[in-house]
């Protein structure tokens, strides 16, 4: 089995985030990693998720590189993904509660309650849904 320098998987207020090291490991572990305009789509036998870039936040302890918020796709289970990633040595889990609170307003210039077409299309997700 290949040895990886583990990336970080953070849990903050029920939301999950990975760092650049984790994404590098997913690629090295032969997961399907597809570049998207705002991040990456990661697909493995355990399921699929989007990893969208988070900017304008202080760096978290143990973070290597950029930070990405994990959004599940197609009925994927965060528990199944986390277990697969940890068991393969791709990530270490860190509870970063209190480090910073991801503001919903950081998602777009109009704020988290915005229902305008451009914001919906740009972000392609609903606040409070799909975050495990």
Phi and psi in radians as a Rosetta constraint file:
Dihedral C 1 N 2 CA 2 C 2 CIRCULARHARMONIC -1.260 0.35
Dihedral N 2 CA 2 C 2 N 3 CIRCULARHARMONIC 2.436 0.35
Dihedral C 2 N 3 CA 3 C 3 CIRCULARHARMONIC -1.659 0.35
Dihedral N 3 CA 3 C 3 N 4 CIRCULARHARMONIC 2.250 0.35
Dihedral C 3 N 4 CA 4 C 4 CIRCULARHARMONIC -2.010 0.35
Dihedral N 4 CA 4 C 4 N 5 CIRCULARHARMONIC 2.609 0.35
Dihedral C 4 N 5 CA 5 C 5 CIRCULARHARMONIC -1.426 0.35
Dihedral N 5 CA 5 C 5 N 6 CIRCULARHARMONIC 1.953 0.35
Dihedral C 5 N 6 CA 6 C 6 CIRCULARHARMONIC -1.051 0.35
Dihedral N 6 CA 6 C 6 N 7 CIRCULARHARMONIC 2.429 0.35
Dihedral C 6 N 7 CA 7 C 7 CIRCULARHARMONIC -1.429 0.35
Dihedral N 7 CA 7 C 7 N 8 CIRCULARHARMONIC -3.048 0.35
Dihedral C 7 N 8 CA 8 C 8 CIRCULARHARMONIC -1.989 0.35
Dihedral N 8 CA 8 C 8 N 9 CIRCULARHARMONIC 2.404 0.35
Dihedral C 8 N 9 CA 9 C 9 CIRCULARHARMONIC -2.064 0.35
Dihedral N 9 CA 9 C 9 N 10 CIRCULARHARMONIC 2.004 0.35
Dihedral C 9 N 10 CA 10 C 10 CIRCULARHARMONIC -1.816 0.35
Dihedral N 10 CA 10 C 10 N 11 CIRCULARHARMONIC 2.529 0.35
Dihedral C 10 N 11 CA 11 C 11 CIRCULARHARMONIC -2.034 0.35
Dihedral N 11 CA 11 C 11 N 12 CIRCULARHARMONIC 2.125 0.35
Dihedral C 11 N 12 CA 12 C 12 CIRCULARHARMONIC -2.356 0.35
Dihedral N 12 CA 12 C 12 N 13 CIRCULARHARMONIC 2.006 0.35
Dihedral C 12 N 13 CA 13 C 13 CIRCULARHARMONIC 0.878 0.35
Dihedral N 13 CA 13 C 13 N 14 CIRCULARHARMONIC 0.765 0.35
Dihedral C 13 N 14 CA 14 C 14 CIRCULARHARMONIC 1.413 0.35
Dihedral N 14 CA 14 C 14 N 15 CIRCULARHARMONIC -0.033 0.35
Dihedral C 14 N 15 CA 15 C 15 CIRCULARHARMONIC -1.841 0.35
Dihedral N 15 CA 15 C 15 N 16 CIRCULARHARMONIC 2.661 0.35
Dihedral C 15 N 16 CA 16 C 16 CIRCULARHARMONIC -2.002 0.35
Dihedral N 16 CA 16 C 16 N 17 CIRCULARHARMONIC 2.513 0.35
Dihedral C 16 N 17 CA 17 C 17 CIRCULARHARMONIC -2.410 0.35
Dihedral N 17 CA 17 C 17 N 18 CIRCULARHARMONIC 2.524 0.35
Dihedral C 17 N 18 CA 18 C 18 CIRCULARHARMONIC -2.155 0.35
Dihedral N 18 CA 18 C 18 N 19 CIRCULARHARMONIC 2.791 0.35
Dihedral C 18 N 19 CA 19 C 19 CIRCULARHARMONIC -1.816 0.35
Dihedral N 19 CA 19 C 19 N 20 CIRCULARHARMONIC 3.097 0.35
Dihedral C 19 N 20 CA 20 C 20 CIRCULARHARMONIC -1.056 0.35
Dihedral N 20 CA 20 C 20 N 21 CIRCULARHARMONIC -0.615 0.35
Dihedral C 20 N 21 CA 21 C 21 CIRCULARHARMONIC -1.062 0.35
Dihedral N 21 CA 21 C 21 N 22 CIRCULARHARMONIC -0.728 0.35
Dihedral C 21 N 22 CA 22 C 22 CIRCULARHARMONIC -1.071 0.35
Dihedral N 22 CA 22 C 22 N 23 CIRCULARHARMONIC -0.783 0.35
Dihedral C 22 N 23 CA 23 C 23 CIRCULARHARMONIC -1.094 0.35
Dihedral N 23 CA 23 C 23 N 24 CIRCULARHARMONIC -0.706 0.35
Dihedral C 23 N 24 CA 24 C 24 CIRCULARHARMONIC -1.033 0.35
Dihedral N 24 CA 24 C 24 N 25 CIRCULARHARMONIC -0.760 0.35
Dihedral C 24 N 25 CA 25 C 25 CIRCULARHARMONIC -1.135 0.35
Dihedral N 25 CA 25 C 25 N 26 CIRCULARHARMONIC -0.658 0.35
Dihedral C 25 N 26 CA 26 C 26 CIRCULARHARMONIC -1.061 0.35
Dihedral N 26 CA 26 C 26 N 27 CIRCULARHARMONIC -0.719 0.35
Dihedral C 26 N 27 CA 27 C 27 CIRCULARHARMONIC -1.149 0.35
Dihedral N 27 CA 27 C 27 N 28 CIRCULARHARMONIC -0.803 0.35
Dihedral C 27 N 28 CA 28 C 28 CIRCULARHARMONIC -1.132 0.35
Dihedral N 28 CA 28 C 28 N 29 CIRCULARHARMONIC -0.469 0.35
Dihedral C 28 N 29 CA 29 C 29 CIRCULARHARMONIC -1.492 0.35
Dihedral N 29 CA 29 C 29 N 30 CIRCULARHARMONIC 0.136 0.35
Dihedral C 29 N 30 CA 30 C 30 CIRCULARHARMONIC 1.223 0.35
Dihedral N 30 CA 30 C 30 N 31 CIRCULARHARMONIC 0.454 0.35
Dihedral C 30 N 31 CA 31 C 31 CIRCULARHARMONIC -1.276 0.35
Dihedral N 31 CA 31 C 31 N 32 CIRCULARHARMONIC 2.762 0.35
Dihedral C 31 N 32 CA 32 C 32 CIRCULARHARMONIC -1.377 0.35
Dihedral N 32 CA 32 C 32 N 33 CIRCULARHARMONIC 2.029 0.35
Dihedral C 32 N 33 CA 33 C 33 CIRCULARHARMONIC -2.142 0.35
Dihedral N 33 CA 33 C 33 N 34 CIRCULARHARMONIC 1.950 0.35
Dihedral C 33 N 34 CA 34 C 34 CIRCULARHARMONIC -1.903 0.35
Dihedral N 34 CA 34 C 34 N 35 CIRCULARHARMONIC 2.251 0.35
Dihedral C 34 N 35 CA 35 C 35 CIRCULARHARMONIC -1.278 0.35
Dihedral N 35 CA 35 C 35 N 36 CIRCULARHARMONIC 2.343 0.35
Dihedral C 35 N 36 CA 36 C 36 CIRCULARHARMONIC -2.128 0.35
Dihedral N 36 CA 36 C 36 N 37 CIRCULARHARMONIC 2.841 0.35
Dihedral C 36 N 37 CA 37 C 37 CIRCULARHARMONIC -0.975 0.35
Dihedral N 37 CA 37 C 37 N 38 CIRCULARHARMONIC -0.593 0.35
Dihedral C 37 N 38 CA 38 C 38 CIRCULARHARMONIC -1.989 0.35
Dihedral N 38 CA 38 C 38 N 39 CIRCULARHARMONIC 0.259 0.35
Dihedral C 38 N 39 CA 39 C 39 CIRCULARHARMONIC 2.807 0.35
Dihedral N 39 CA 39 C 39 N 40 CIRCULARHARMONIC -2.302 0.35
Dihedral C 39 N 40 CA 40 C 40 CIRCULARHARMONIC -2.527 0.35
Dihedral N 40 CA 40 C 40 N 41 CIRCULARHARMONIC 2.655 0.35
Dihedral C 40 N 41 CA 41 C 41 CIRCULARHARMONIC -1.936 0.35
Dihedral N 41 CA 41 C 41 N 42 CIRCULARHARMONIC 2.230 0.35
Dihedral C 41 N 42 CA 42 C 42 CIRCULARHARMONIC -2.006 0.35
Dihedral N 42 CA 42 C 42 N 43 CIRCULARHARMONIC 2.202 0.35
Dihedral C 42 N 43 CA 43 C 43 CIRCULARHARMONIC -2.237 0.35
Dihedral N 43 CA 43 C 43 N 44 CIRCULARHARMONIC 2.305 0.35
Dihedral C 43 N 44 CA 44 C 44 CIRCULARHARMONIC -2.516 0.35
Dihedral N 44 CA 44 C 44 N 45 CIRCULARHARMONIC -3.134 0.35
Dihedral C 44 N 45 CA 45 C 45 CIRCULARHARMONIC -1.062 0.35
Dihedral N 45 CA 45 C 45 N 46 CIRCULARHARMONIC -0.448 0.35
Dihedral C 45 N 46 CA 46 C 46 CIRCULARHARMONIC -1.413 0.35
Dihedral N 46 CA 46 C 46 N 47 CIRCULARHARMONIC -0.207 0.35
Dihedral C 46 N 47 CA 47 C 47 CIRCULARHARMONIC 2.405 0.35
Dihedral N 47 CA 47 C 47 N 48 CIRCULARHARMONIC -3.022 0.35
Dihedral C 47 N 48 CA 48 C 48 CIRCULARHARMONIC -2.238 0.35
Dihedral N 48 CA 48 C 48 N 49 CIRCULARHARMONIC 2.536 0.35
Dihedral C 48 N 49 CA 49 C 49 CIRCULARHARMONIC -2.602 0.35
Dihedral N 49 CA 49 C 49 N 50 CIRCULARHARMONIC 2.784 0.35
Dihedral C 49 N 50 CA 50 C 50 CIRCULARHARMONIC -1.774 0.35
Dihedral N 50 CA 50 C 50 N 51 CIRCULARHARMONIC 2.513 0.35
Dihedral C 50 N 51 CA 51 C 51 CIRCULARHARMONIC -2.116 0.35
Dihedral N 51 CA 51 C 51 N 52 CIRCULARHARMONIC 1.751 0.35
Dihedral C 51 N 52 CA 52 C 52 CIRCULARHARMONIC -1.681 0.35
Dihedral N 52 CA 52 C 52 N 53 CIRCULARHARMONIC 2.304 0.35
Dihedral C 52 N 53 CA 53 C 53 CIRCULARHARMONIC -1.035 0.35
Dihedral N 53 CA 53 C 53 N 54 CIRCULARHARMONIC 2.356 0.35
Dihedral C 53 N 54 CA 54 C 54 CIRCULARHARMONIC -1.944 0.35
Dihedral N 54 CA 54 C 54 N 55 CIRCULARHARMONIC 2.203 0.35
Dihedral C 54 N 55 CA 55 C 55 CIRCULARHARMONIC -2.155 0.35
Dihedral N 55 CA 55 C 55 N 56 CIRCULARHARMONIC 2.830 0.35
Dihedral C 55 N 56 CA 56 C 56 CIRCULARHARMONIC 1.342 0.35
Dihedral N 56 CA 56 C 56 N 57 CIRCULARHARMONIC 0.395 0.35
Dihedral C 56 N 57 CA 57 C 57 CIRCULARHARMONIC -2.106 0.35
Dihedral N 57 CA 57 C 57 N 58 CIRCULARHARMONIC 2.616 0.35
Dihedral C 57 N 58 CA 58 C 58 CIRCULARHARMONIC -1.109 0.35
Dihedral N 58 CA 58 C 58 N 59 CIRCULARHARMONIC 2.613 0.35
Dihedral C 58 N 59 CA 59 C 59 CIRCULARHARMONIC -1.164 0.35
Dihedral N 59 CA 59 C 59 N 60 CIRCULARHARMONIC 2.476 0.35
Dihedral C 59 N 60 CA 60 C 60 CIRCULARHARMONIC -1.557 0.35
Dihedral N 60 CA 60 C 60 N 61 CIRCULARHARMONIC 2.677 0.35
Dihedral C 60 N 61 CA 61 C 61 CIRCULARHARMONIC -1.015 0.35
Dihedral N 61 CA 61 C 61 N 62 CIRCULARHARMONIC 2.443 0.35
Dihedral C 61 N 62 CA 62 C 62 CIRCULARHARMONIC 1.232 0.35
Dihedral N 62 CA 62 C 62 N 63 CIRCULARHARMONIC 0.099 0.35
Dihedral C 62 N 63 CA 63 C 63 CIRCULARHARMONIC -1.346 0.35
Dihedral N 63 CA 63 C 63 N 64 CIRCULARHARMONIC 2.331 0.35
Dihedral C 63 N 64 CA 64 C 64 CIRCULARHARMONIC -2.090 0.35
Dihedral N 64 CA 64 C 64 N 65 CIRCULARHARMONIC 1.941 0.35
Dihedral C 64 N 65 CA 65 C 65 CIRCULARHARMONIC 1.458 0.35
Dihedral N 65 CA 65 C 65 N 66 CIRCULARHARMONIC -2.698 0.35
Dihedral C 65 N 66 CA 66 C 66 CIRCULARHARMONIC -1.249 0.35
Dihedral N 66 CA 66 C 66 N 67 CIRCULARHARMONIC 2.894 0.35
Dihedral C 66 N 67 CA 67 C 67 CIRCULARHARMONIC -2.021 0.35
Dihedral N 67 CA 67 C 67 N 68 CIRCULARHARMONIC 2.456 0.35
Dihedral C 67 N 68 CA 68 C 68 CIRCULARHARMONIC -2.320 0.35
Dihedral N 68 CA 68 C 68 N 69 CIRCULARHARMONIC 2.330 0.35
Dihedral C 68 N 69 CA 69 C 69 CIRCULARHARMONIC -1.470 0.35
Dihedral N 69 CA 69 C 69 N 70 CIRCULARHARMONIC 2.363 0.35
Dihedral C 69 N 70 CA 70 C 70 CIRCULARHARMONIC -1.611 0.35
Dihedral N 70 CA 70 C 70 N 71 CIRCULARHARMONIC 2.176 0.35
Dihedral C 70 N 71 CA 71 C 71 CIRCULARHARMONIC -2.135 0.35
Dihedral N 71 CA 71 C 71 N 72 CIRCULARHARMONIC 2.191 0.35
Dihedral C 71 N 72 CA 72 C 72 CIRCULARHARMONIC -1.260 0.35
Dihedral N 72 CA 72 C 72 N 73 CIRCULARHARMONIC 2.650 0.35
Dihedral C 72 N 73 CA 73 C 73 CIRCULARHARMONIC -2.274 0.35
Dihedral N 73 CA 73 C 73 N 74 CIRCULARHARMONIC 2.604 0.35
Dihedral C 73 N 74 CA 74 C 74 CIRCULARHARMONIC 0.979 0.35
Dihedral N 74 CA 74 C 74 N 75 CIRCULARHARMONIC 0.669 0.35
Dihedral C 74 N 75 CA 75 C 75 CIRCULARHARMONIC 1.334 0.35
Dihedral N 75 CA 75 C 75 N 76 CIRCULARHARMONIC 0.261 0.35
Dihedral C 75 N 76 CA 76 C 76 CIRCULARHARMONIC -1.110 0.35
Dihedral N 76 CA 76 C 76 N 77 CIRCULARHARMONIC 2.672 0.35
Dihedral C 76 N 77 CA 77 C 77 CIRCULARHARMONIC -1.869 0.35
Dihedral N 77 CA 77 C 77 N 78 CIRCULARHARMONIC 2.201 0.35
Dihedral C 77 N 78 CA 78 C 78 CIRCULARHARMONIC -1.085 0.35
Dihedral N 78 CA 78 C 78 N 79 CIRCULARHARMONIC -0.622 0.35
Dihedral C 78 N 79 CA 79 C 79 CIRCULARHARMONIC -1.086 0.35
Dihedral N 79 CA 79 C 79 N 80 CIRCULARHARMONIC -0.757 0.35
Dihedral C 79 N 80 CA 80 C 80 CIRCULARHARMONIC -1.155 0.35
Dihedral N 80 CA 80 C 80 N 81 CIRCULARHARMONIC -0.746 0.35
Dihedral C 80 N 81 CA 81 C 81 CIRCULARHARMONIC -1.112 0.35
Dihedral N 81 CA 81 C 81 N 82 CIRCULARHARMONIC -0.853 0.35
Dihedral C 81 N 82 CA 82 C 82 CIRCULARHARMONIC -1.000 0.35
Dihedral N 82 CA 82 C 82 N 83 CIRCULARHARMONIC -0.804 0.35
Dihedral C 82 N 83 CA 83 C 83 CIRCULARHARMONIC -1.057 0.35
Dihedral N 83 CA 83 C 83 N 84 CIRCULARHARMONIC -0.798 0.35
Dihedral C 83 N 84 CA 84 C 84 CIRCULARHARMONIC -1.088 0.35
Dihedral N 84 CA 84 C 84 N 85 CIRCULARHARMONIC -0.769 0.35
Dihedral C 84 N 85 CA 85 C 85 CIRCULARHARMONIC -1.155 0.35
Dihedral N 85 CA 85 C 85 N 86 CIRCULARHARMONIC -0.767 0.35
Dihedral C 85 N 86 CA 86 C 86 CIRCULARHARMONIC -1.198 0.35
Dihedral N 86 CA 86 C 86 N 87 CIRCULARHARMONIC -0.802 0.35
Dihedral C 86 N 87 CA 87 C 87 CIRCULARHARMONIC -1.053 0.35
Dihedral N 87 CA 87 C 87 N 88 CIRCULARHARMONIC -0.566 0.35
Dihedral C 87 N 88 CA 88 C 88 CIRCULARHARMONIC -1.479 0.35
Dihedral N 88 CA 88 C 88 N 89 CIRCULARHARMONIC -0.054 0.35
Dihedral C 88 N 89 CA 89 C 89 CIRCULARHARMONIC 1.346 0.35
Dihedral N 89 CA 89 C 89 N 90 CIRCULARHARMONIC 0.309 0.35
Dihedral C 89 N 90 CA 90 C 90 CIRCULARHARMONIC -1.404 0.35
Dihedral N 90 CA 90 C 90 N 91 CIRCULARHARMONIC -0.541 0.35
Dihedral C 90 N 91 CA 91 C 91 CIRCULARHARMONIC -2.436 0.35
Dihedral N 91 CA 91 C 91 N 92 CIRCULARHARMONIC 2.791 0.35
Dihedral C 91 N 92 CA 92 C 92 CIRCULARHARMONIC -2.055 0.35
Dihedral N 92 CA 92 C 92 N 93 CIRCULARHARMONIC 2.463 0.35
Dihedral C 92 N 93 CA 93 C 93 CIRCULARHARMONIC -1.557 0.35
Dihedral N 93 CA 93 C 93 N 94 CIRCULARHARMONIC 2.348 0.35
Dihedral C 93 N 94 CA 94 C 94 CIRCULARHARMONIC -2.266 0.35
Dihedral N 94 CA 94 C 94 N 95 CIRCULARHARMONIC 2.258 0.35
Dihedral C 94 N 95 CA 95 C 95 CIRCULARHARMONIC -1.552 0.35
Dihedral N 95 CA 95 C 95 N 96 CIRCULARHARMONIC 1.912 0.35
Dihedral C 95 N 96 CA 96 C 96 CIRCULARHARMONIC -1.815 0.35
Dihedral N 96 CA 96 C 96 N 97 CIRCULARHARMONIC 0.426 0.35
Dihedral C 96 N 97 CA 97 C 97 CIRCULARHARMONIC -0.935 0.35
Dihedral N 97 CA 97 C 97 N 98 CIRCULARHARMONIC 2.316 0.35
Dihedral C 97 N 98 CA 98 C 98 CIRCULARHARMONIC 1.546 0.35
Dihedral N 98 CA 98 C 98 N 99 CIRCULARHARMONIC -0.241 0.35
Dihedral C 98 N 99 CA 99 C 99 CIRCULARHARMONIC -1.148 0.35
Dihedral N 99 CA 99 C 99 N 100 CIRCULARHARMONIC -0.812 0.35
Dihedral C 99 N 100 CA 100 C 100 CIRCULARHARMONIC -2.940 0.35
Dihedral N 100 CA 100 C 100 N 101 CIRCULARHARMONIC 2.719 0.35
Dihedral C 100 N 101 CA 101 C 101 CIRCULARHARMONIC -1.861 0.35
Dihedral N 101 CA 101 C 101 N 102 CIRCULARHARMONIC 2.081 0.35
Dihedral C 101 N 102 CA 102 C 102 CIRCULARHARMONIC -1.122 0.35
Dihedral N 102 CA 102 C 102 N 103 CIRCULARHARMONIC 2.029 0.35
Dihedral C 102 N 103 CA 103 C 103 CIRCULARHARMONIC -1.400 0.35
Dihedral N 103 CA 103 C 103 N 104 CIRCULARHARMONIC 2.333 0.35
Dihedral C 103 N 104 CA 104 C 104 CIRCULARHARMONIC -1.062 0.35
Dihedral N 104 CA 104 C 104 N 105 CIRCULARHARMONIC -0.577 0.35
Dihedral C 104 N 105 CA 105 C 105 CIRCULARHARMONIC -1.123 0.35
Dihedral N 105 CA 105 C 105 N 106 CIRCULARHARMONIC -0.390 0.35
Dihedral C 105 N 106 CA 106 C 106 CIRCULARHARMONIC -1.166 0.35
Dihedral N 106 CA 106 C 106 N 107 CIRCULARHARMONIC -0.220 0.35
Dihedral C 106 N 107 CA 107 C 107 CIRCULARHARMONIC -1.302 0.35
Dihedral N 107 CA 107 C 107 N 108 CIRCULARHARMONIC -0.419 0.35
Dihedral C 107 N 108 CA 108 C 108 CIRCULARHARMONIC -2.960 0.35
Dihedral N 108 CA 108 C 108 N 109 CIRCULARHARMONIC 2.805 0.35
Dihedral C 108 N 109 CA 109 C 109 CIRCULARHARMONIC -1.196 0.35
Dihedral N 109 CA 109 C 109 N 110 CIRCULARHARMONIC -0.354 0.35
Dihedral C 109 N 110 CA 110 C 110 CIRCULARHARMONIC -1.556 0.35
Dihedral N 110 CA 110 C 110 N 111 CIRCULARHARMONIC -0.218 0.35
Dihedral C 110 N 111 CA 111 C 111 CIRCULARHARMONIC 1.785 0.35
Dihedral N 111 CA 111 C 111 N 112 CIRCULARHARMONIC 2.944 0.35
Dihedral C 111 N 112 CA 112 C 112 CIRCULARHARMONIC -1.227 0.35
Dihedral N 112 CA 112 C 112 N 113 CIRCULARHARMONIC -0.400 0.35
Dihedral C 112 N 113 CA 113 C 113 CIRCULARHARMONIC -1.588 0.35
Dihedral N 113 CA 113 C 113 N 114 CIRCULARHARMONIC 0.017 0.35
Dihedral C 113 N 114 CA 114 C 114 CIRCULARHARMONIC -1.154 0.35
Dihedral N 114 CA 114 C 114 N 115 CIRCULARHARMONIC 2.284 0.35
Dihedral C 114 N 115 CA 115 C 115 CIRCULARHARMONIC -2.007 0.35
Dihedral N 115 CA 115 C 115 N 116 CIRCULARHARMONIC 0.271 0.35
Dihedral C 115 N 116 CA 116 C 116 CIRCULARHARMONIC -1.180 0.35
Dihedral N 116 CA 116 C 116 N 117 CIRCULARHARMONIC 2.638 0.35
Dihedral C 116 N 117 CA 117 C 117 CIRCULARHARMONIC -0.952 0.35
Dihedral N 117 CA 117 C 117 N 118 CIRCULARHARMONIC -0.836 0.35
Dihedral C 117 N 118 CA 118 C 118 CIRCULARHARMONIC -1.048 0.35
Dihedral N 118 CA 118 C 118 N 119 CIRCULARHARMONIC -0.692 0.35
Dihedral C 118 N 119 CA 119 C 119 CIRCULARHARMONIC -1.184 0.35
Dihedral N 119 CA 119 C 119 N 120 CIRCULARHARMONIC -0.757 0.35
Dihedral C 119 N 120 CA 120 C 120 CIRCULARHARMONIC -1.045 0.35
Dihedral N 120 CA 120 C 120 N 121 CIRCULARHARMONIC -0.805 0.35
Dihedral C 120 N 121 CA 121 C 121 CIRCULARHARMONIC -1.175 0.35
Dihedral N 121 CA 121 C 121 N 122 CIRCULARHARMONIC -0.724 0.35
Dihedral C 121 N 122 CA 122 C 122 CIRCULARHARMONIC -1.109 0.35
Dihedral N 122 CA 122 C 122 N 123 CIRCULARHARMONIC -0.723 0.35
Dihedral C 122 N 123 CA 123 C 123 CIRCULARHARMONIC -1.698 0.35
Dihedral N 123 CA 123 C 123 N 124 CIRCULARHARMONIC -0.394 0.35
Dihedral C 123 N 124 CA 124 C 124 CIRCULARHARMONIC 0.819 0.35
Dihedral N 124 CA 124 C 124 N 125 CIRCULARHARMONIC 0.625 0.35
Dihedral C 124 N 125 CA 125 C 125 CIRCULARHARMONIC -2.705 0.35
Dihedral N 125 CA 125 C 125 N 126 CIRCULARHARMONIC 2.895 0.35
Dihedral C 125 N 126 CA 126 C 126 CIRCULARHARMONIC -1.968 0.35
Dihedral N 126 CA 126 C 126 N 127 CIRCULARHARMONIC 2.328 0.35
Dihedral C 126 N 127 CA 127 C 127 CIRCULARHARMONIC -1.085 0.35
Dihedral N 127 CA 127 C 127 N 128 CIRCULARHARMONIC 2.323 0.35
Dihedral C 127 N 128 CA 128 C 128 CIRCULARHARMONIC 1.553 0.35
Dihedral N 128 CA 128 C 128 N 129 CIRCULARHARMONIC -0.129 0.35
Dihedral C 128 N 129 CA 129 C 129 CIRCULARHARMONIC -2.027 0.35
Dihedral N 129 CA 129 C 129 N 130 CIRCULARHARMONIC 2.510 0.35
Dihedral C 129 N 130 CA 130 C 130 CIRCULARHARMONIC 1.379 0.35
Dihedral N 130 CA 130 C 130 N 131 CIRCULARHARMONIC -0.017 0.35
Dihedral C 130 N 131 CA 131 C 131 CIRCULARHARMONIC -1.723 0.35
Dihedral N 131 CA 131 C 131 N 132 CIRCULARHARMONIC 2.082 0.35
